[in-house]
Structure formats: C-alpha cells, structure tokens
Amino acid sequence: MEEPDKLNGHNGKISSDDNKDGRDNDFPRIIHLSGMYRDWFLDYASYVILERAVPHLHDGLKPVHRRILHAMKKLDDGRFNKVANIIGYTMQYHPHGDASIGDALVQLGQKDLLIDTQGNWGNLLTGDGAAASRYIEARLSPFALEVVFNPKTTTWKLSYDGRNKEPLTLPVKFPLLLAQGVEGIAVGLASRILPHNFNELIDASVAYLQRKKFELFPDFPGGGLADFSRYNDGIRGGVVRVRSKISKLDKKTLVINDIPYGKTTGSVIDSILKANEKGKIKIRKIDDNTAGNVEILVHLAPGISPDKTIDALYAFTDCEVSISPNSCVIEDDKPRFPGVTEMLKISTDHTVRLLRQELEIRLSELSEIWHLSSLEKIFIENRIYLSIEDCETWESVLETIDRELEPYKKLLLREVTGDDIIKLTEIRIKRISKYDVKKAEEHIKSVEKEMEEVRNHLRNLIPFAVNYYKQIKKKYGKGRERKTEIRSFDTIEATKVAVANEKLHVNRAEGFAGTGLKKDEYVCDCSDIDDIIVFRQDGSYLVTRVADKLFVGKNIIHIAVFKKNDKRTIYNIIYRDGPRGAFMMKRAAVHGLTRDKEYNITRGADKSRIIYLSANPNGEAEVVKVYLKPKPRLKNLVIELDFGEIAIKGKNSIGNILTRHAVHKVLLKEKGESTLGGVRIWFDGDINRLNTDGRGRYLGEFNRDDRLLAVTGSGRFRLSGFDVSNHYEDDIILVEKYRYGKVFSAVYYDGEKKFHYVKRFTFDPVDKLSSFIGEHKDSILVRFTEVEYPRLEVKFGGRNKDRDSEIIEVADFIGVKSYRARGKRLTKYEVSLIRELEPVAGTGQEVEPDEAGGSGEPDRADNKQMRLDL
C-alpha cells in the first residue's frame, strides 16, 4: 500500500507551485479532506472487494483460502501437519495475520471436502469452536489433490512481498464455489452463495455438457426441510425458507432432529426459551441430547396441542429462518452477479478448457518423449557414436553427429536441435552396450499408443469431460447424498398458533378494552398479537390490535377476538333503521376488514341502534321472541323469530323487515343448530396439511364428531380430528374420513417370523400412532389397499425362482380380523415380487354429485390401489 504522504502525487514534498503565497517551504501543506476521502476510500474498497471478501468465479475461493491451499500443497507429503505450522507457512503469502488464516482454515476443514482433519475441529451443529491450532492437524484430501492443483496449468503472480510466487487462481476442475458456498461482506458489496449437493452439481454439469435441462437447489450440511419456490436461481431478491425437522414423540413431547442452516442448537434453544417467556408458546422444559446428530426434546405444558406448538415453533423461533442469497463473484478483477445456473455453466466450460489444456500439455510431453526415444534409437542402432572417434574438437563432434543424422531426420516429428545432439553425447557407454532395440521399440509404441489416445480425447473432448465428471462422482460421491429435504411450506398465520397468554377485559361504560384492565369485565383469553372486533350500540364496529389499554368507543355491545378470513362465524342481528324506521333482521359473516377502519352493520342511517346481536362461531341459528309495545288495534304483541329461516348475506346487506311497530324487548327462546353444514376439508399432498381452501384432494364434509384416518408407509395408523393445524408423517399414504367397519387389506414382511403375511382388518378408533404390522424393527409393509376384493400375484425368487406364480384371492384366503392380528402366512417359499391385480369384483358404490357439480363424497380414486415397493 502507498504511504499516506505519497498520495495525491506530492511524495511528501511541496513544489514551487504549492507555495504561491510566498510562505516558507517548511510550512505544512493543507490537504483537502474530500480528495483524501475519495482516493483513500476507493483504494480501500477496491482492495477489500478483490483481495479479501468476495470469491473468484473460476476457483470459488477467497484469497485467504487460496493461499492456505497453496501452502498446504507446498507442505504436502501425505502426512498430517499441525495447523499452527500451516498457518505460519501461509503467512508467506497472506499479509493479514495468523487469526484470519486460522479461522479460514477451520472453516475449510469443517466443510469436509478439501481438507482431511484430525483432532477437535469444533461442531457446526452445536457451535462449539475448534481446539487451539497447536492441537489439531490437517492435510489435503485426495479429492483436493486430484481436482484443485496442477502447476502446469496454473497462472502465477508474486506474493505481497515479492519473495514468493502464489497462484492467481487455482485450476479447479469442479464447481467448488457452489459445492462449498461462501459468505463475505465487502465495502458496498456482499456475497452469499449457498452450498449445493456434491453429486447434484456433477449431474448438472454432465446434463449441461449433454445439452439437457437441469435445475439446482441448495443442500445444507445440517439437513432440515427447505422451500426453494422463491430461490430465484440464487440471485439477489430470492428467499429460501429453511425449517427444522420436528416430529411428535408423544402427545407431550416434540423432537427436533435438524436445525436450519446458519443456526446452532444453542441459538435454537435460546429462541424457544424466549418465545416461551413471551408467552407465544407454552413448554415445560427442554432437553438437549445432541451428540453426533441433533436431538432436542421439547416437553409441552399440560393441555397444549403438539400440532399447534409445531406451527408456533416455526412462527416464533429459529426453527424456521429465511435466507436471502446474493451471488456476487469476482471475474476479470470486477464484481459480477451471475445466477447459480450461469455459474455452473461457466465452471463447466472452464473445466473443459482446463482438461483441453492438460491434454495438450500431455500430448506435447509425449511428443517430446517419442522424439528423444526415437533419436536415441537411431543414434545407438546405427552406431553413429562411432563416427565421432576421430573428432578432436567439441564443435566437430556436434557437426559430425548432425551430419550422420541427416538421412533419418525425415522420420522424426520435429527438427533436431543442438540440445538434442548434446543429450545424445551424454548417453553413457554402459547404456549403449546394454541397449535393447526390441525394448526400445516397445517403449516407443506404447508412447505412440498413448499419444493416439490423447488425440482421441482431444477430438472427443465433451465425452471425455463427461467421463471425467462421472469418475469424480464414482470416487468421491459416496456418502454425499442430499441431506436437505425439498418441500413446499404452507404459510403459518402467527395469530392462529400463538398461545393465549393474555386476558382481554372491557370497560363498557368508559369505552376501554385491553389486557391491562384487570379489574374490569373479563371477556376471553387472547394472545398479545391477536386482533379484536368491537360492536357498538349504534351499529358501528371496527377491528383493532389488542393492547394494554385502548379506547374503542362507548356503548359496547359485543367484543371478541377476531379471526381473519373466518367465514363460519355468523352474526344474527336485529336493529332499528333510524329513530323512526322499521326494525330489520339480518344474518351476516364479517370478514375482509381493514384494521382500525370504521364500519357499520346497519344501513348507516343516523341514530340507528342494535337491539339484538349474537355471534355464532359455527353458524348457529337461535330462536328469539320479539315483544312489541302495546298499541291500539295491535293484537299480536309477540313475534317468534327463527334465524335459521333467514339467508346468510354479506356484511353490507340491509336485511329484511322484521316489523314496523315499536319493539319492547327481545329474549332468547332456544339455542339453534348450525345451518352451515359440515366443514369441507381438502388434503394437500405437497405439504401434507389439511385445508379448507380447495387445495389438493377433497376428503369430504366433516361434522363435529367426524374423524380422520391417516395411514403411513411404515405400517402405522392413527385417528385425529380435522383441525387444519394437524401435522402428518412424511411417509403418509392414506388420509380419509374414518368409517367404522371399513375393511382394508395389507401384505407385509414379518421381521420376527421372516415370512410374508397377508391380513384383512378394520381400524379401531385409536388416537395414538399404532402399528398394524407388528412392532419388530425389520417388519416392512409391502402392499396396502382398500379394494374390497383384492387379488395378488406372488412371484417367487431365490431357490424357488422356477416355481410358477400364484394368484391369491385375498377375500377367500383370509377373513376379516383385528388390526392387531398377525394375519395368515402368504407362502412358505422365498418371494421376489408381490403384485396387485385388477379386482374381479368391487364395491360399485356410486356417489351423488353435490351442488357445486363435484362429488359430495371425497375423491378416493388415488386411494383405491396403494402400492409400495417390495
């Protein structure tokens, strides 16, 4: 770097032009701050961007990582080196101290790709740091030695002090930048490239070379679940949502098995404890059993739903994080912002260029070997060395050999140079005397064969590159399978999963509501992020966020927690339209509101007032008695009103006229039943969640006492309610409305008896996840179907492979038993395949279409024959 007194071209001295006012030259010169800032800051910013924080596009390395790998290659002898020694050796190339080198080296080692480690290198899962550099050791991995280094194709530059040479970039023949990922913050720039799967990168490179389409998504070392629907090819503006894997151990315990990228078990546990302190969730305690794998046990408080708690953990803690990628790299000493797809293409093209360069270098080396071997053979076989016996000077020796070689020069690939002749004179007499012509010819032929092979690779460079990638995958791809499961996430509404940690009170006289009015009228439990809806006597109402104390208007007649998009809560209302208007009746759902905006449930006439209002969470329609004020010639003073006879309309509807006479009072006669019918439920198989929005497969219309049956591919089942917050196992194969007595059939391999069994059974109403194929760990569900009369084809294998296949009519083979029964052994012979055939007879049940034109019953077409691989 330049010294401060040398900037701005003054070199620390004042010229005659600088002393125009005649002052003495020894008087300090004034340097304007603006110029100093412009020059110094731009130099600093450029240096940080190019030499510190942002990786290079071709080798995917920051300068510190490149210098570490170069130093390790210099030290490499196949044995481990102390990290302290590596750090000291790297300081020849890196001018920024041992701390930055040590941290960067530990990061490389923890990524488990380029460096083999020995000792305590820390733990990415728990956030534990590595041991001191004097206690841990490292060496280059076989992958790094094969893929990263080649001095023949490396471009070199001088180190910072000019004493050593270091690589400008390393000749990496692999998309290392995408495999490892990188994060760096420079001046005015930041780079965040997420890590991708080793094998998928190779497959994508092969697909690109073969002109096929490919798609890349990140793969995080900590595993977990990830939604890449907004990944945006890794370009700035994209978002990746990453979640922990959370499962239910039992009704009172949740298990966290993975953590999001960039988080540790400690940070996740801290976020859970903070959410518990704020009342967002309710837990009893947390146990951290993490060792080689993540295992965090979350013990729930009594009476807390595990399904809602899972959603709350995603909504309020670090069990779900959003990551914003920003692909920024250096190319030609300038920052670039390519997408992941473009980076892989550039890396693959660069690899092809390096392979071509290596082949050309090898061909040149082989040509040189062939030339020298052929020249030596000619020199010895034709006894040219005898012609120099009478030569008295060195020059005459060289001239004589050159003259004697003249008839043979046309057989060579290039001209004979003076250096070639000198090498001939250096052949020892012992070598000449023991020279084997046959062996020499075999050597030359082997060189020619290899040359032809190299030329063939150059002619077929793309197939050669494809084979190179496949060999890399074959040698190093084992154990590098994808860890992060690609999923589509549903959007969790925080207000629906937050625990009711506050109590809502109201002071109707003064018009205040909130959670801090402890001495006033209690309304209900709520959370501190809920919205509340408030109706007043004049028909006006609003929705607002719950607060400690908030003025919501006087003459409050109804206050409750407001559920967004709730179309099942129906308000039954009787109001007077103005001071002398008619009394109106209406039923309406109230949704689609803007927070803190005033609305009116009446027609809006001045001095209108509500005389009756009820909120019904499931559309109930009560019967009320309306007492009229006595009036001459008015005989019937009581009107019996059944709200069930009134159609449900929008919140802005006027309603129907109840009476034009004055009303004395309205009293409830009897509570009514729901007029909305059951809740229509769908199952979205992409996210394994229930919904009421019509996404996925329709399951049917559910009333209060209806249950859902869920069956998994591991041979387990359970019954549950139809709450949309339910979570289902990843290997779910059947979700439908539970029908008592419905018969299912299953074929499974009994891990205890070592035979295949078949059974017909009904599911009992069991809420706990239970197995219907036994509890042995080696039992495997092979076939599962709800067809009434299933037929199976059994093919035999092993010693019985020549045996004819058998057709099993399951209904005739075995009767209906309990799901706990073992069933009947299918065969005593070894089985290779069990295939389900088209049934001869079926239920033949027809379904009447509903009003919407679809089936009133759930669509079970996908469930008729559910097959699992043997």
ZAMARGU-4260 file (C-alpha; in steps of 0.2 Angstrom, whole numbers, plus 5000, padded with zeros to 4 digits):
<rodrens>
0) 5000/5000/5000 | 5005/5018/4997 | 5011/5028/5012 | 5000/5042/5017 | 5012/5056/5012
5) 5014/5049/4995 | 4996/5050/4990 | 4989/5064/4978 | 5006/5064/4969 | 5015/5075/4981
10) 5028/5062/4988 | 5029/5072/5004 | 5036/5087/4996 | 5030/5104/4992 | 5033/5111/4974
15) 5035/5129/4970 | 5018/5128/4963 | 5012/5124/4980 | 5020/5139/4988 | 5011/5153/4978
20) 5008/5164/4993 | 5027/5165/4996 | 5027/5156/5013 | 5042/5146/5018 | 5043/5128/5011
25) 5044/5120/5028 | 5026/5126/5032 | 5014/5111/5032 | 5004/5109/5016 | 4985/5108/5018
30) 4977/5093/5010 | 4958/5094/5007 | 4948/5080/5016 | 4937/5077/5001 | 4951/5072/4990
35) 4959/5062/5004 | 4942/5053/5006 | 4940/5049/4988 | 4957/5042/4984 | 4960/5033/5000
40) 4942/5026/5002 | 4941/5020/4984 | 4958/5011/4986 | 4952/5003/5002 | 4935/4997/4995
45) 4943/4990/4979 | 4956/4981/4989 | 4943/4973/5001 | 4932/4968/4987 | 4946/4960/4976
50) 4958/4953/4989 | 4948/4950/5005 | 4929/4946/5005 | 4922/4940/4988 | 4927/4924/4980
55) 4933/4922/4962 | 4921/4914/4949 | 4933/4901/4942 | 4940/4893/4958 | 4927/4898/4970
60) 4940/4904/4983 | 4944/4920/4993 | 4962/4925/4993 | 4965/4918/5010 | 4958/4901/5006
65) 4968/4900/4990 | 4984/4904/5000 | 4980/4891/5013 | 4978/4878/5000 | 4993/4883/4991
70) 5003/4882/5007 | 4996/4865/5011 | 5001/4859/4994 | 5019/4865/4997 | 5019/4856/5013
75) 5011/4840/5007 | 5019/4824/5010 | 5004/4813/5013 | 5005/4815/5032 | 4996/4827/5044
80) 5003/4844/5048 | 5000/4854/5064 | 4988/4868/5059 | 4999/4880/5068 | 5013/4876/5056
85) 5001/4878/5041 | 4996/4895/5047 | 5014/4900/5049 | 5019/4894/5032 | 5003/4903/5024
90) 5009/4920/5031 | 5022/4920/5017 | 5008/4923/5006 | 4994/4931/5016 | 4998/4948/5024
95) 4984/4949/5037 | 4990/4940/5052 | 4988/4922/5059 | 4970/4925/5066 | 4962/4927/5049
100) 4971/4912/5042 | 4967/4901/5057 | 4948/4905/5056 | 4948/4902/5037 | 4957/4886/5039
105) 4944/4879/5052 | 4930/4884/5040 | 4938/4874/5026 | 4940/4859/5037 | 4923/4860/5044
110) 4916/4859/5026 | 4923/4841/5024 | 4928/4842/5006 | 4946/4849/5003 | 4954/4845/5019
115) 4956/4829/5030 | 4956/4834/5048 | 4962/4826/5064 | 4958/4832/5082 | 4944/4843/5088
120) 4939/4854/5074 | 4923/4860/5083 | 4905/4856/5079 | 4894/4865/5066 | 4878/4859/5075
125) 4882/4865/5092 | 4893/4880/5088 | 4907/4873/5098 | 4924/4881/5092 | 4939/4871/5086
130) 4954/4867/5098 | 4969/4878/5098 | 4979/4877/5082 | 4994/4868/5090 | 4982/4854/5095
135) 4974/4850/5078 | 4981/4844/5062 | 4976/4844/5043 | 4981/4838/5026 | 4974/4840/5009
140) 4961/4827/5004 | 4963/4815/4989 | 4949/4825/4981 | 4958/4841/4983 | 4975/4834/4976
145) 4966/4827/4961 | 4954/4841/4957 | 4962/4858/4963 | 4980/4858/4959 | 4990/4857/4943
150) 5006/4868/4942 | 5007/4866/4923 | 4990/4875/4921 | 4992/4887/4935 | 4994/4906/4932
155) 5007/4913/4945 | 5010/4930/4952 | 5022/4937/4965 | 5017/4937/4984 | 5014/4953/4993
160) 5032/4955/4997 | 5039/4949/4981 | 5049/4934/4989 | 5037/4920/4983 | 5025/4915/4969
165) 5007/4911/4973 | 4993/4906/4961 | 4982/4920/4953 | 4968/4907/4954 | 4969/4888/4956
170) 4965/4877/4941 | 4949/4869/4950 | 4940/4857/4938 | 4924/4856/4948 | 4910/4869/4953
175) 4919/4871/4970 | 4910/4888/4973 | 4893/4880/4973 | 4898/4865/4982 | 4905/4874/4997
180) 4895/4890/4997 | 4903/4906/5003 | 4898/4922/5013 | 4908/4938/5013 | 4904/4957/5017
185) 4915/4969/5007 | 4913/4988/5006 | 4897/4991/4997 | 4895/4973/4992 | 4890/4957/5000
190) 4891/4939/4994 | 4881/4925/5000 | 4881/4909/4989 | 4873/4894/4997 | 4881/4877/4997
195) 4874/4864/4985 | 4875/4845/4984 | 4891/4837/4978 | 4883/4824/4967 | 4869/4835/4960
200) 4882/4848/4954 | 4891/4834/4945 | 4874/4828/4937 | 4870/4846/4932 | 4887/4848/4924
205) 4885/4832/4914 | 4867/4837/4909 | 4874/4854/4903 | 4888/4846/4893 | 4875/4834/4885
210) 4863/4849/4882 | 4850/4844/4894 | 4840/4854/4906 | 4845/4855/4924 | 4839/4864/4940
215) 4850/4867/4956 | 4844/4869/4973 | 4855/4871/4989 | 4859/4857/5001 | 4863/4862/5019
220) 4875/4851/5029 | 4863/4852/5044 | 4849/4844/5034 | 4832/4850/5038 | 4817/4855/5027
225) 4818/4869/5014 | 4806/4878/5002 | 4815/4884/4986 | 4800/4890/4977 | 4807/4908/4978
230) 4825/4904/4976 | 4827/4914/4961 | 4842/4905/4955 | 4852/4912/4969 | 4851/4930/4963
235) 4848/4944/4974 | 4830/4946/4979 | 4827/4927/4981 | 4822/4919/4998 | 4824/4902/5004
240) 4814/4896/5019 | 4823/4883/5030 | 4814/4873/5044 | 4820/4861/5057 | 4813/4843/5056
245) 4800/4842/5071 | 4791/4826/5075 | 4779/4821/5089 | 4787/4808/5101 | 4771/4808/5110
250) 4757/4820/5115 | 4768/4829/5127 | 4785/4829/5119 | 4791/4835/5102 | 4808/4830/5095
255) 4819/4842/5084 | 4831/4832/5073 | 4838/4845/5062 | 4842/4864/5063 | 4841/4877/5050
260) 4857/4882/5040 | 4867/4895/5050 | 4859/4891/5067 | 4866/4881/5081 | 4857/4870/5094
265) 4861/4884/5107 | 4853/4898/5096 | 4838/4887/5093 | 4835/4883/5111 | 4838/4901/5116
270) 4824/4906/5104 | 4812/4893/5110 | 4815/4899/5128 | 4812/4917/5123 | 4796/4913/5114
275) 4791/4904/5130 | 4795/4919/5141 | 4785/4930/5130 | 4770/4918/5131 | 4770/4914/5112
280) 4772/4895/5116 | 4770/4885/5132 | 4783/4872/5136 | 4788/4863/5152 | 4807/4861/5149
285) 4820/4857/5135 | 4832/4843/5135 | 4847/4844/5123 | 4854/4827/5118 | 4864/4832/5103
290) 4880/4822/5100 | 4884/4816/5083 | 4866/4821/5077 | 4854/4834/5083 | 4841/4829/5096
295) 4832/4842/5106 | 4817/4836/5116 | 4803/4849/5119 | 4792/4844/5134 | 4775/4853/5132
300) 4764/4860/5146 | 4749/4850/5151 | 4734/4853/5139 | 4744/4860/5125 | 4742/4854/5107
305) 4758/4847/5099 | 4752/4851/5082 | 4749/4869/5086 | 4765/4870/5095 | 4775/4864/5080
310) 4767/4878/5070 | 4771/4890/5084 | 4789/4885/5084 | 4790/4888/5066 | 4782/4905/5068
315) 4790/4912/5083 | 4808/4904/5085 | 4823/4900/5075 | 4816/4883/5070 | 4812/4892/5054
320) 4823/4905/5046 | 4823/4914/5029 | 4839/4916/5020 | 4842/4928/5006 | 4855/4923/4994
325) 4866/4935/4984 | 4878/4928/4971 | 4892/4940/4969 | 4909/4934/4962 | 4925/4941/4955
330) 4929/4939/4937 | 4942/4949/4927 | 4945/4960/4943 | 4927/4965/4943 | 4912/4960/4953
335) 4899/4950/4944 | 4881/4944/4949 | 4878/4928/4940 | 4864/4916/4945 | 4868/4898/4950
340) 4864/4891/4933 | 4876/4903/4925 | 4889/4900/4937 | 4888/4881/4935 | 4889/4883/4916
345) 4904/4894/4917 | 4913/4882/4929 | 4909/4868/4917 | 4916/4877/4902 | 4931/4882/4912
350) 4934/4864/4917 | 4933/4858/4899 | 4946/4872/4894 | 4957/4865/4908 | 4955/4847/4903
355) 4959/4853/4885 | 4975/4862/4891 | 4980/4847/4901 | 4978/4835/4886 | 4988/4847/4875
360) 5002/4848/4888 | 5002/4829/4889 | 5002/4827/4871 | 5017/4839/4870 | 5026/4829/4883
365) 5023/4813/4874 | 5029/4820/4858 | 5045/4825/4866 | 5047/4808/4874 | 5044/4800/4857
370) 5056/4812/4848 | 5070/4809/4861 | 5067/4790/4862 | 5067/4789/4843 | 5083/4799/4841
375) 5092/4789/4854 | 5087/4773/4845 | 5093/4780/4828 | 5109/4785/4837 | 5113/4769/4845
380) 5105/4757/4832 | 5115/4765/4818 | 5131/4766/4828 | 5133/4785/4824 | 5143/4786/4840
385) 5157/4778/4831 | 5159/4792/4819 | 5165/4804/4832 | 5181/4794/4837 | 5192/4805/4825
390) 5184/4821/4831 | 5196/4832/4840 | 5185/4847/4845 | 5168/4849/4853 | 5161/4858/4838
395) 5167/4844/4826 | 5158/4831/4837 | 5142/4841/4836 | 5143/4843/4817 | 5148/4825/4814
400) 5133/4819/4824 | 5121/4831/4815 | 5128/4826/4798 | 5126/4807/4802 | 5108/4810/4807
405) 5103/4819/4791 | 5096/4804/4782 | 5085/4800/4797 | 5078/4817/4801 | 5063/4815/4790
410) 5057/4801/4801 | 5056/4812/4816 | 5041/4824/4821 | 5052/4839/4823 | 5068/4847/4819
415) 5084/4841/4828 | 5091/4855/4839 | 5108/4857/4847 | 5101/4852/4864 | 5095/4836/4856
420) 5113/4832/4850 | 5120/4837/4867 | 5109/4825/4875 | 5115/4811/4863 | 5133/4814/4868
425) 5128/4812/4887 | 5122/4794/4884 | 5134/4783/4894 | 5144/4769/4887 | 5136/4756/4899
430) 5119/4761/4892 | 5125/4759/4874 | 5132/4742/4877 | 5116/4736/4886 | 5104/4744/4874
435) 5089/4733/4869 | 5082/4738/4852 | 5066/4727/4855 | 5063/4735/4872 | 5066/4752/4865
440) 5053/4749/4851 | 5040/4743/4863 | 5043/4759/4873 | 5041/4770/4858 | 5025/4760/4853
445) 5017/4762/4870 | 5021/4781/4869 | 5013/4781/4851 | 4998/4772/4858 | 4996/4785/4872
450) 4998/4799/4860 | 4984/4792/4849 | 4973/4790/4865 | 4976/4808/4870 | 4972/4814/4852
455) 4956/4804/4853 | 4952/4813/4869 | 4955/4830/4861 | 4944/4825/4846 | 4930/4819/4858
460) 4933/4832/4872 | 4915/4833/4878 | 4913/4814/4880 | 4930/4815/4889 | 4924/4828/4901
465) 4908/4819/4904 | 4918/4804/4909 | 4929/4814/4920 | 4914/4820/4930 | 4907/4803/4931
470) 4924/4796/4938 | 4924/4810/4951 | 4907/4806/4957 | 4911/4787/4957 | 4927/4790/4968
475) 4921/4804/4979 | 4902/4804/4979 | 4898/4790/4991 | 4891/4797/5007 | 4887/4814/5000
480) 4869/4811/4996 | 4856/4826/4998 | 4853/4830/5017 | 4840/4844/5015 | 4823/4838/5010
485) 4815/4849/4997 | 4797/4853/5002 | 4783/4866/4999 | 4779/4875/5015 | 4762/4882/5020
490) 4761/4900/5027 | 4758/4900/5045 | 4747/4913/5052 | 4755/4918/5069 | 4739/4924/5076
495) 4732/4906/5074 | 4746/4897/5083 | 4750/4909/5096 | 4746/4903/5114 | 4733/4914/5123
500) 4744/4921/5135 | 4734/4937/5140 | 4716/4940/5146 | 4705/4953/5137 | 4694/4964/5148
505) 4682/4978/5144 | 4675/4994/5152 | 4659/4996/5143 | 4654/5012/5152 | 4670/5021/5148
510) 4674/5013/5131 | 4690/5005/5135 | 4697/4987/5131 | 4713/4979/5134 | 4724/4966/5143
515) 4728/4978/5157 | 4711/4982/5164 | 4712/4968/5177 | 4698/4975/5187 | 4685/4977/5173
520) 4674/4964/5165 | 4683/4948/5158 | 4679/4944/5140 | 4691/4930/5135 | 4709/4924/5134
525) 4719/4930/5119 | 4737/4932/5114 | 4746/4949/5113 | 4746/4948/5094 | 4728/4945/5091
530) 4715/4957/5083 | 4699/4961/5092 | 4682/4966/5085 | 4671/4978/5094 | 4652/4982/5090
535) 4644/4997/5097 | 4625/5001/5101 | 4624/5012/5085 | 4629/4998/5073 | 4647/5004/5071
540) 4661/4992/5073 | 4680/4990/5070 | 4694/4978/5071 | 4710/4983/5080 | 4725/4975/5088
545) 4724/4971/5106 | 4733/4982/5118 | 4736/4985/5136 | 4723/4999/5136 | 4714/5006/5121
550) 4699/5017/5118 | 4687/5008/5106 | 4671/5019/5109 | 4657/5019/5121 | 4641/5009/5122
555) 4650/4992/5118 | 4638/4978/5115 | 4650/4965/5109 | 4668/4962/5109 | 4678/4946/5105
560) 4694/4940/5097 | 4693/4942/5078 | 4699/4928/5066 | 4704/4934/5049 | 4695/4926/5035
565) 4683/4917/5046 | 4668/4914/5036 | 4659/4902/5048 | 4656/4914/5062 | 4639/4921/5058
570) 4631/4937/5067 | 4612/4937/5070 | 4606/4955/5071 | 4590/4965/5074 | 4592/4984/5073
575) 4581/4999/5070 | 4584/5009/5055 | 4585/5027/5061 | 4575/5035/5075 | 4558/5031/5067
580) 4562/5017/5054 | 4557/4999/5053 | 4566/4985/5064 | 4577/4975/5052 | 4584/4957/5054
585) 4599/4950/5046 | 4612/4936/5046 | 4630/4940/5040 | 4648/4934/5041 | 4660/4948/5044
590) 4677/4946/5036 | 4688/4956/5024 | 4691/4970/5036 | 4704/4983/5037 | 4712/4986/5054
595) 4706/5002/5063 | 4694/5007/5049 | 4676/5010/5055 | 4662/5000/5048 | 4643/4999/5051
600) 4632/4983/5052 | 4616/4993/5049 | 4611/5003/5034 | 4620/5018/5041 | 4606/5029/5045
605) 4608/5042/5058 | 4603/5036/5076 | 4601/5018/5071 | 4603/5006/5085 | 4605/4987/5088
610) 4593/4979/5099 | 4599/4961/5097 | 4616/4954/5092 | 4623/4936/5094 | 4640/4929/5087
615) 4639/4911/5082 | 4656/4903/5078 | 4648/4888/5068 | 4634/4897/5060 | 4621/4893/5074
620) 4603/4900/5071 | 4594/4903/5088 | 4575/4906/5090 | 4571/4923/5099 | 4554/4931/5105
625) 4552/4949/5100 | 4540/4958/5112 | 4531/4973/5104 | 4525/4988/5114 | 4506/4988/5116
630) 4497/4999/5104 | 4478/5001/5099 | 4472/4988/5087 | 4488/4978/5088 | 4483/4961/5093
635) 4499/4950/5092 | 4512/4958/5104 | 4524/4943/5102 | 4534/4938/5086 | 4544/4922/5086
640) 4559/4923/5075 | 4569/4908/5069 | 4585/4915/5062 | 4588/4898/5053 | 4574/4904/5041
645) 4585/4919/5036 | 4598/4918/5022 | 4616/4922/5026 | 4621/4938/5017 | 4636/4950/5016
650) 4640/4962/5030 | 4634/4977/5020 | 4617/4970/5016 | 4602/4979/5023 | 4592/4964/5029
655) 4574/4960/5030 | 4560/4970/5038 | 4555/4961/5055 | 4542/4974/5060 | 4537/4992/5058
660) 4530/4993/5076 | 4539/4998/5091 | 4549/4984/5100 | 4549/4982/5119 | 4562/4969/5121
665) 4570/4953/5113 | 4573/4937/5123 | 4581/4921/5118 | 4569/4906/5117 | 4581/4892/5112
670) 4598/4889/5105 | 4599/4883/5087 | 4610/4871/5077 | 4622/4875/5064 | 4615/4880/5047
675) 4631/4879/5038 | 4633/4860/5037 | 4649/4852/5039 | 4666/4859/5036 | 4673/4854/5018
680) 4691/4848/5020 | 4705/4845/5007 | 4722/4837/5009 | 4737/4845/5001 | 4749/4831/4997
685) 4763/4843/4993 | 4764/4849/5011 | 4755/4835/5020 | 4742/4848/5028 | 4724/4849/5028
690) 4715/4865/5022 | 4698/4872/5018 | 4704/4882/5003 | 4701/4868/4990 | 4720/4864/4988
695) 4724/4846/4985 | 4712/4831/4986 | 4694/4833/4993 | 4691/4822/5009 | 4673/4826/5012
700) 4662/4836/5023 | 4666/4835/5042 | 4654/4837/5056 | 4659/4839/5074 | 4661/4821/5079
705) 4669/4815/5062 | 4687/4809/5062 | 4701/4807/5050 | 4711/4791/5047 | 4729/4793/5042
710) 4740/4778/5037 | 4759/4778/5034 | 4770/4768/5023 | 4779/4761/5038 | 4763/4752/5043
715) 4756/4763/5056 | 4740/4772/5058 | 4730/4785/5069 | 4714/4794/5070 | 4713/4813/5073
720) 4701/4827/5072 | 4700/4838/5056 | 4709/4853/5063 | 4719/4862/5049 | 4734/4863/5061
725) 4736/4844/5061 | 4754/4838/5056 | 4756/4821/5047 | 4771/4810/5044 | 4782/4812/5029
730) 4778/4794/5023 | 4759/4796/5023 | 4750/4785/5010 | 4732/4787/5015 | 4721/4801/5023
735) 4702/4799/5023 | 4687/4801/5033 | 4686/4787/5046 | 4672/4775/5043 | 4670/4762/5056
740) 4670/4744/5050 | 4678/4748/5033 | 4689/4733/5028 | 4707/4736/5022 | 4720/4723/5016
745) 4739/4723/5019 | 4753/4712/5014 | 4769/4714/5025 | 4785/4705/5028 | 4786/4700/5047
750) 4803/4704/5053 | 4802/4691/5068 | 4795/4676/5058 | 4804/4680/5042 | 4789/4677/5031
755) 4776/4687/5021 | 4759/4688/5029 | 4743/4694/5022 | 4728/4701/5033 | 4711/4709/5031
760) 4706/4720/5045 | 4697/4736/5051 | 4705/4750/5060 | 4699/4754/5078 | 4697/4772/5083
765) 4714/4774/5091 | 4722/4792/5093 | 4739/4786/5097 | 4750/4781/5082 | 4749/4762/5081
770) 4757/4749/5070 | 4746/4736/5061 | 4761/4725/5055 | 4769/4722/5072 | 4782/4731/5082
775) 4798/4722/5075 | 4810/4734/5068 | 4813/4723/5052 | 4794/4722/5048 | 4790/4730/5031
780) 4773/4735/5023 | 4773/4728/5005 | 4755/4731/4999 | 4741/4741/5006 | 4724/4743/4998
785) 4706/4747/5002 | 4699/4737/4987 | 4685/4726/4994 | 4690/4710/4984 | 4709/4712/4981
790) 4719/4700/4970 | 4738/4697/4972 | 4750/4689/4961 | 4765/4681/4970 | 4781/4678/4961
795) 4795/4668/4969 | 4814/4670/4969 | 4830/4663/4976 | 4830/4644/4976 | 4811/4644/4971
800) 4813/4656/4956 | 4807/4642/4944 | 4791/4640/4953 | 4775/4646/4944 | 4767/4662/4951
805) 4752/4661/4962 | 4736/4671/4961 | 4729/4675/4979 | 4710/4680/4981 | 4713/4689/4997
810) 4694/4688/5002 | 4694/4670/5000 | 4711/4667/5008 | 4708/4675/5025 | 4693/4683/5035
815) 4692/4700/5042 | 4701/4701/5059 | 4708/4715/5071 | 4722/4726/5065 | 4732/4718/5079
820) 4731/4701/5072 | 4747/4694/5063 | 4736/4688/5048 | 4740/4672/5038 | 4756/4667/5031
825) 4756/4670/5012 | 4768/4657/5007 | 4782/4647/5014 | 4793/4650/4999 | 4805/4664/4995
830) 4796/4679/4987 | 4803/4690/4974 | 4788/4701/4970 | 4770/4704/4975 | 4759/4712/4963
835) 4741/4718/4965 | 4730/4713/4950 | 4714/4721/4944 | 4700/4715/4956 | 4686/4704/4949
840) 4673/4712/4960 | 4672/4729/4968 | 4661/4739/4979 | 4652/4748/4964 | 4647/4762/4976
845) 4640/4777/4967 | 4641/4795/4973 | 4628/4808/4970 | 4635/4825/4964 | 4634/4840/4976
850) 4628/4857/4972 | 4644/4863/4966 | 4644/4850/4952 | 4658/4839/4960 | 4657/4824/4971
855) 4648/4826/4988 | 4660/4812/4994 | 4679/4813/4994 | 4688/4808/4979 | 4696/4791/4983
860) 4702/4787/4966 | 4720/4789/4972 | 4717/4778/4986 | 4709/4763/4978 | 4726/4754/4975
865) 4741/4760/4985 | 4757/4751/4981 | 4773/4751/4990 | 4789/4744/4983 | 4795/4727/4990
</rodrens>
